Amino acid sequence: MNPLNPPVKPALEALWTLLLAFALGSAVASLAMEPLTSLYGDTPRRDWMLQLFAAVGFFILPAAWIRTRRQIQGFPDLTSSAPALPWSVLLAWAAVPPLAAFGLEQISWYWREGLSAWPALADWWTAEAEQATRIQTLLEAPLLVDQWGVALVLVPLAALGEEFFFRGTLLPLWSQAYGKRMALLLSTLLFAVAHLSLSQLPFLLGAGFLLGLAYVQTGQLWVPMAAHLAHNGLTLLIAKLSPTAEYGFADQPPHSAGLIVGTVLLCAALGVFLYRAHRNHPTEQGAPAPTAEE
């Protein structure tokens, strides 16, 4: 079977997309490593450019290939008509995930503290700490061109590429195969697993669910993209401006109690607003997920 011509059944096509993403991402990263090392050595420029190529290979290329192939061969479009929701509702859905992220990151910190006493996980924490150190080194790159390159990789490329892959491609494929609830669960689990971070598991599960829910409820891919972009941008800004902040591991909870309480209250207010908006628009309340066939 042609590796670039996957099965047409949605469930198998989603699995094929995952395998294609792993193959392309690994191949692109491997091919880019030697020339980038020859050009820049073991420097921040090599590392952020390697991250750039890997993100393109893992997320953007396989998703673009699957969507283009389906369009050429006349299969159901993965970006179908969206429910007619007011801009206020769309913006509220875009605001909930980045706001809730502050509380989810706090929960992840206590989660990690609770698991840190397990000797069996010592090697895992060491590997995650090394990864966090590498990212911190990128954030502290002295040259302006490298600082902009790191920002490009960590904010728009990571946010838009991951949403294009997880919510824009895999979630609709799984919706066609299993319905939107199971698709939301699968995309949430895969999003968390793909980040390979046990310490941030509560945050990744919560964020993946909220981003997927925003797409399912609005039918607009730009909504979770905007939410993801806002979170990554805020995370980068906090890490660069706060002298005590770290991008990853930290010796203290990442956010103040006041910030957590404030964002929780704001998320609750947005939740009430969204509930009332859907209740006042009964024709939209049961709107199906994009391309979902239940």
Disulfide bonds with the S-S distance in Angstrom:
none
